[in-house]
Amino acid sequence: MNLKTALGSIAVAVLLFFGIIFAWSTGASISVELKATRIIIAAMLFLVGFGIAYYITKKPKTIVQSVELSGQMKAVALKCPNCSASVDAKEIKIVTGVPYATCPYCGQTFEIAEEPKW
């Protein structure tokens, strides 16, 4: 359990406890205004408590991408079309499903396209 989850759990417990106390105290209130105020405060405490509980329990979304190869593959050096410098694979970024690389020497950004093998 990490610190965020521990602190969030404590905050949820405290907020829900005070929400219950405020909800119970509406029966002992004398004036209508005081009852309404306590109900509003209890509702706000419950909403914030449940909101924090939802935030600390939600799971991150994992996206898995797979590549299907149609045949024998051979690695080819990646070169900049502007200055012919060698580009490292770490410079490749996927933008809206299309691979782009940035040349570390001239700064040119270009799309990586597979050339036909025929």
N, C-alpha and C positions, 0 to 999 in steps of 0.2 A: 504494500500500500504506500503510495507516495504522499508527499506533504499536501498537495492540492486536494486529494481525496479525503485525507484525515481532517483537514480544516473545513472542507465542505460538509462532511458528515456532522461535525460538531455544530456548524452554523445551522444546518437543517434541523438538528435536534432542538437547538435553542429556539429557533423561529417557530417550529411547530408547537413546542411547549408553551411559549407565550401566546401563540394563536389560540390554543385550547383555553388558557387562563382567561384571555379577553372574551372568548365565546361564552365561557361559563359565567363570567361576571355580568353579562347582559341581563340575566335573570334577576340579579340583585340591584340593578339600577332603578332609580326612582323616576327620573325624568326621561321623556321620549328622546330628547336630543342626546343625552348621555348614552342611551341604548344604541341609537343609530351610529354614534361615533365609535363605540366599542365594537359594533358589528363590522364597520368599515375597516377598523384597525385589525381585527381578527382576520378578515378576508385578505387584506394586504399581506399580513404575516404568513398566511397559508400559501398564497400565490408565490411570494418570494421564496419560501421554504421549498415548495415543490419545483420551482424553477431551478434553484440551485441543485436539488436532487437529480433533476433531469440532466443538467449540464455535466455533473460529475459521473453519471452512469452511462452516458452515450458512448458508443464505440466509434472509433475512427473508421472511415470508409477505405477499404483497400481495393485498388484497381490493379488488375493483372493483365498485362498485354503479352500475347504470344505471337510468334512468327512461324509460319509454315513455309518451309523451303521446298522448292519444286525439283531440286536436283542437287548435284555436286556443287558446292560453293568454294570459292577461292578468295582469300583476302587480297584486296588491292589497296595500295597506298592512296590516301585521300589528299588531293592537291587542289590548291586554290585556282579557280579559273582566271583570276585577274593577274596574279604574280607568280603562279606555279610553285608556291611554297608548300611545304608539307604541313598538313593540318592534323592536330591531335584529335583522337576520338572523344576526348573530354570536352571539346569545343562544340559538340553536336547538341542541339536543343530541339525538342519536339514542340512545334507550334501548330495547334489545331490539326494534329495528326500527320503533319508534314515535317520531315527532318531538315533542319537548317544548321549550317556550320558557319562560324565566324573565323576568318583568317587572323591569327595573332600578329602577323606582320603588316598587312596593308589595311586590315579592318573590314574587308569586304565580307558581307553576309550573302551566302548563296545556298540554294536548295540542293540537297543531295539526291541525285537521281541515278537509278540503276540503268546502265547501258545494256542494250540487247546483246546477246552472246552470239548471234548468227553471223 
